[in-house]
């Protein structure tokens, strides 16, 4: 085992993931009989991340609130502002590309058993009720809004009554769960190998050929937001070249999220990246799980593009004011999207309702979304999750820039 241990210690994790990716593709193409066995690694990796993430968020946030200094500044307001701005800007990009390259669909998919939200009011009601969810139930269901709320409340209460010895226990517990997460992440190369093998074997390219134009508009929108719109927002805040930070978040957060297809499962990865960027843990332990719930730029693109595709298919004329309303609906709806694979697709009927499209037809559009979800949802989640770190870092770096303390090296994360 010594050569293997030496390899794991010396080779950067991102390179190990690249090796696992190549092996996974080769196995799916040349050794299909191995797929059922190799895919177990992918399922185990994602399940482990999803299992540890709720406990991690609860303990880290509660510890951050318990240890918080009275004059501490978690800098949350600018981060939330960036989350909302980024999500709205993404919906504008999706709507613009849909107008430039209109897409129509073949709505011939059968009725679905899925029950989507009936409107924005229901989305908002669900969000509010999640805040007051039973804390044990919130942990069991990975309800991050509820987890955050109870962790903050309990942490603030402990901050006012806990002795230094008790605070040390919380701090040690936080360090312990962080070590557990690092162990899970170390298995990422095997997990990615299993996930990519499973995806290629299950879908290949045949199921996507009839929806290439729709996929093209969606993926182009994701790319424009990640490589153009987000860098513009970052530059406007920090007045530095944004691309070192942008590429770092895509490389070290987006790649994980692409294969896990879950913003919630990617929370431990993002927390680790924020630590290596030297960010304030009192801030990122709250902003990252919050971003996994409400910072859904990719989801807003998916909702707006597919809703406009349905309108084009039915011959509905969409004017600029209606398009702007769609952007607002997509932004609010995306904030209520689940942080799991395919979570944004269930919000499409909400946007379709703004065009007067019936729920039956809207559910057929949801069916189209699930057909292309192998690639679409992977790209969407990569954008969502990488933006969580990007905007968290941007808010803090903007403050450093104002004080003249921001250095070029700050925009690049330290090594593992």
Beta strands, then each sheet from edge to edge (+ up, - down):
end
